[in-house]
Amino acid sequence: MRKCVVFDLDGTLADTSGDLIAAANACFEGMGRAVRLDPVADAGVGLLGGKAMLRLGLEREGALTEDLLTEWYPHLLRFYGDALCVHTRMYDGAVEAVEALRSADHAVSVCTNKPEALAEALLRALGVRDLFGALVGADTLPTRKPDVAPYWAAVERAGGARGASLLVGDSDTDRNTARAAGRPCVLVTFAPGGQAVHALEPEGVIDRFEELHPEVDRLLM
């Protein structure tokens, strides 16, 4: 069986929060609202997705309605797509870690709750798309994480074996996806969630990407 490591994207492979927050703030400006999200203090909500950012800002403004969320979400995606790699960067050691796994003949793929087209464009802008054997986004299938179908698709489309796979992520969504699949999960502490990921009781935790390969070897013996 070919071992497979599936990576989340936002907050795991890349720090995307700055560009996500900027897209949300462009929406608030377009609405004529005074509220703005802070790219540092609100980085965590940036990684929860576009609707979470809009919801937080509108709640702070006392103007939250579901109709407003629905109306402005497509605008947020457009703003983000127009400038998705201004502040975004790969986390230190991420590229090297993926390359090392590939050198060891592990299949590697991405399973993200970012829309597939945006994830594809971002990985290409970062110059790393060719490192991954497959990419499964929020809208690739009818369901998204924590449903297991996108995870299994990311494993199989990369040429990996279900029973020899694990998920690397940064959130309870990733933890719950791996748990539903009955597969190990490695969570990172360098995303905004920090050391709080220990409370999710993943099979592995890493503080830097240099620690990933030994964890993969331990969990996929």
HELIX and SHEET records of a PDB file:
HELIX    1   1 SER A   17  MET A   31  1                                  15    
HELIX    2   2 ALA A   43  GLY A   46  1                                   4    
HELIX    3   3 GLY A   50  GLU A   61  1                                  12    
HELIX    4   4 GLU A   66  ASP A   82  1                                  17    
HELIX    5   5 ALA A   94  SER A  103  1                                  10    
HELIX    6   6 GLU A  116  ALA A  125  1                                  10    
HELIX    7   7 ARG A  129  LEU A  131  5                                   3    
HELIX    8   8 VAL A  148  ARG A  157  1                                  10    
HELIX    9   9 ARG A  162  ALA A  164  5                                   3    
HELIX   10  10 ASP A  172  ALA A  181  1                                  10    
HELIX   11  11 GLY A  194  LEU A  200  5                                   7    
HELIX   12  12 PHE A  209  GLU A  211  5                                   3    
HELIX   13  13 LEU A  212  LEU A  219  1                                   8    
SHEET    1   A 6 ALA A 134  VAL A 136  0                                        
SHEET    2   A 6 ALA A 107  CYS A 111  1                                        
SHEET    3   A 6 CYS A   4  PHE A   7  1                                        
SHEET    4   A 6 SER A 165  GLY A 169  1                                        
SHEET    5   A 6 CYS A 185  VAL A 188  1                                        
SHEET    6   A 6 GLY A 204  ILE A 206  1                                        
SHEET    1   B 2 ALA A  14  ASP A  15  0                                        
SHEET    2   B 2 ARG A  89  MET A  90 -1                                        
END                                                                             
